[in-house]
Amino acid sequence: MKKLLLNLLKVAVTVFLFWWLSRSVNIKELWAYFRSIPTPLVLSVFALGILNVGGQALRFFYSVHLLMPPFTFKQAIVSHFSGFAFRLILPGSVGEVGKTFLLPGDNKLRIYTFLLDAFYSTGVMFFFFGIFTFLLYPRMWYMLVFCLIFFVFFWIYRLLLRTTNFKQHVPEHVPYFRFGLANIGFTIITLVSYVLQYWTLMRQWGISLFDQAKACFFILGIGSIPLSFAGMGFRENAAQHVLQPFGIPPEAAVGGALFIFTVNVLIPALIGVILLNFVSDIKLKNIKALIKKKDEESVKRKT
């Protein structure tokens, strides 16, 4: 029931955000913007999208290589692209972690690897979100607190190790330095490609690369609010708000956000669905069964 209510809430929030957006963006002008994008720019955004998705793949592959049992190239590809689909089709409490269930290993390794990977990649994004939001809106100096996110998460992690039974879920001999260094490096590649995708589409209005970077990290941060499906609605409203002072029309800001989301998430998610159904040895229903079993075991341990 909780998952159903959460999904209904996300649907309601997503619909409301797009309704709110429709009040300031003309649909005909939005469609006209899509049709006006030159083919070379479309191809450039797709090329940068490949770099973005590829960077995420290298980060994920290296993470599981360090902490999980050996896996095949086929398993890695299916797992990576299925992760995009899981963001959209699985309940919010499962989400992208489902991709680790397509790889060999026990649940402890799967979940810990996913959490550690998410810790570094999300931490890097929020670190820059804090800095660039402050540069965009100096009165919001308190946003600089996001720069301390690594220290906060590390403190929470140490606290959990000392005061709870969380330690039993942590694998032995975790190479934190190598893991973190590689993860941060690959994350920066994906973030740079994301900024360049926007700049490719928006620079015709005279926005500088640095201003575009500030705007992109603001969009990423707002798009991370977990109250809609994959940030839909939040991201587009944020793009319109933050790009308007730079002279970018609403239909271009929203259209660009939708186009880049399609390239970076929707198309990889479609590939993931195809691989999951026709290539993977483990099907979606098997993953759901594994996760349901794990949830039942957790409830039993608590009771």
N, C-alpha and C positions, 0 to 999 in steps of 0.2 A: 504493500500500500504506500509506504514511504517513497519508493522509487517512482511509482505512478504519479503521486502528487508532485514530486520534484520535476518530473518530465512535463507535466501539465503546466507547472509554474514557468518552466523554461519556454514552452510554446507561447504562453501568454505574454511573457516579457519580450520575446523575439517579435511577435506580431505587433505589440504596442510600439516597440522601437522603430519598426519599419513604417508603421502608420504615422508616427511622429515625423519621421524622415520625409514621408511623402508630402507633408504640408509645405516643405520648403524646396523640394526637388521635383521638377516637372518630368513626368515619365517620358514624354515625347522628346524632350531635350536630352534626357539620359540616353535614350535609344539612339538619338542623333549623334551623341558623343561617341558611343561604341562604334558606329558606322564610320566615323570620321578618323579613327586612329589609323595612321599609315601602316602598311604591311611591315616595313622594316622595324617599326617600334613594337609591333605585336610579336615579331620573331625575337627581338631583343629581350622582351619581357619573358618569353618562353625559355630562352637560353639561360637567363638569370634564374628562372624558376628551377631549371634542371640543376644549376649550381646550388640553389637553396635546398632542394630535396636531397641532392647528393651529399651536401655537407651534413645534413641531419642523419643520413644513412651511415656515413663514415663515423660520426659521433656515436651512434647507437651500436654499430658493429664492433667498434673498439671497446666500448663499455662492456658488452656481453662477452667479448673475447677475454677480457681481464678477469671476469668474475664467474662466468658460467661454463659448463662443459662444452667440448668442441661441437660445432654445428656446421652444416653444409651451406654452400652458397645459395642453394635453392631455399633452404629454411630461412636464411637471413633476409633474402629479398621479399619473400612472402610475408615474413613477420613485419618488416619495415613498412611496406605499403599497406598492410592490413591495419597498422596503427592509425593511419589517416582515416580509414573507414570506421574504426572503433570510436574515434572522437565524435562521430555523427550518429551512429546507429545503436550503440550500447548505452545502457543506463549510466547516469552521471557518476554513480559510485564505482563503476568499473572503468569506463573510458579507455584511454590509450594503454593502460597497463595490460590489457588483454593481449597485446601483441607478444609479450614475453611468454605467454602460454603456448605459443607456436614453436618455441625453442626447447631443447633438452634442458633438464634440470628440475630441482624441486621448487615448491612454491616460495620457500624462504629466499632462495637465490634469485628467482624471477622478480619478486616484489622489491627486494632490496636493491637489485641492479637498476630497476626502473626508477625507484625513488632517488637513488644517488645520481643517476643521469639527469633526472628532472631538477634536482637540487642545484647542480652547477649551471645548467642551461637557463633555468628560470632565474637564478640568482644574477647571472650576467645581464640578462634582459632588464630586470628591475633595477640593477645598479645604474645602467645608462638611462633608464626611465626617470629615476630620481634626479640625475644631473641635468638632463635635457628639459625636463618639465620646469625645473627651476630657471633655466636659461630662457625658456619661453615666457614664463610667468614669474618674474622675480619676487612678487609678493607671496608666492606659494613656496617660501623658503623651507617650510616644514616637509616638503617632498624629498628633501635631501636625506631624510631618514631612510629612504629606500636603499641608499648607498651602503647602509649598515646591515643589509639583509643577510649577507654571508655570516657575519658575526652573530646575528640573532639566531639563525638556523643552527649554527654550530653550537651555540650555548644550549639551545633546546635539545639538540642531539646528545650533548654531554649530560644534560640533566636527566634525560630518559634512560641513558645507560646506568646512571648512578642510583636512580630512585624507582625504576620499574624493571620488569622482566624483559625489556626490549633487547637486552644484550643477547638473549638466546636466538634472536632473529638476525643477528649480524654475523656474516661469514668471517672466518678467521683469515688473517693476513691480507687485508684489503689494501691494495697499492694506491692509497689516497692521492699521493702527489702525482703519479703518472696519470691516474684516472682524471684528476681535476685539470691538469695541464692540457691533456688532449681534448677533454670535453670543452674547456673554455676556448681553445683554438678553433675547433670545428664550429662552435656556436658563433664565434665572431665572423667566420666565413658566411654562415647563413644570414646573419644580421646585415652584413655589408651587402650581400646580394639583394636582400629585401629593400634596403634603402635605395640601391641603384635601380630596382624595378620601379619604384615610385618616381625617382628623379627622371628616368627615361620618359615617363608619361607626362610629368609636370613641368619640366624645365622650359617648355615652350612659353610658359607664363613668367619666366625670368627668376624663378626661385633658385637660390644657390644650393650647392650640395650640402653645405653645413646646415642651412635652415631646413632642408629636406630631412636630414638625419634627425634633427630635433623633433620635427613633426612626426616622423616614423616611429620613434621610440615612445612618443606620447600615444600614438595610435595603438602600438603593441601593448602598452600598459593598460589602457582602457579596454582593449579587446580581450584582456585576460580575466576580466570580471566574470566569474562562473555562474552567471544568471541567465544565459541564453545558450543556444547550441553553437559551440565552437566560436563564441564571441560575436556571432552575427547580430547586427543591429547596433551594438556598442561600437564596433570598429568603424562602420560607415558613418555614424553620427560623429564620432571623434574625428574622422578624416575631414568631414565638412567643416567642423568647428575650427580645427587647428590650421587648416590650409586657407581658409577664407581671408585672413589678414594679409596673405601673400598674393592676393589677387587671383586666386584660382577659383573658377566658377563652381558652384555646388554640384552640378551634374558631372563635372570632371573629377572632383574629389571623391564623390560617392562611386562614380563609374570606375575610377582607378582602383579604389578599394575592392570593389566587387570583382573586377578583372583579375587582380593579383591574388585574391582569395581563391578564385576558380583555378588559377594556374598552380598555386602552392598547396592547396588543400583538396578541392573538389575533384580535380583530375587524378591526383595520386590516390584519393579515396576510391574512385571508380576502378582504378587499376587494382587496388587492394581487394575490392569486392570480387573482381574477376579471378584474381589469383587465389583468394580464399575458397572460392566455390569450385574452381576447375583445376587448380595446380596443387594446393596444399593437401597434405596428408591428414591434417586436423581441420575439421569443419567448425563453423561458428557455434553450432549446437553443442559440440564437444567442449568448447571453451566455456560456454555458459554453464555447462554441467560441472566442470572443474571448479569454477568460481563459486557456484551455488554450494558445492560440497565444502569448499573452504569456509564460506560464510556460516554454514551450519556447524562446522567444527569450532569456529570462533565463538558462536553462541553457546555451545556446550561447555567450552572451557570457562566462559564467564559465569555460567550457572553452576 
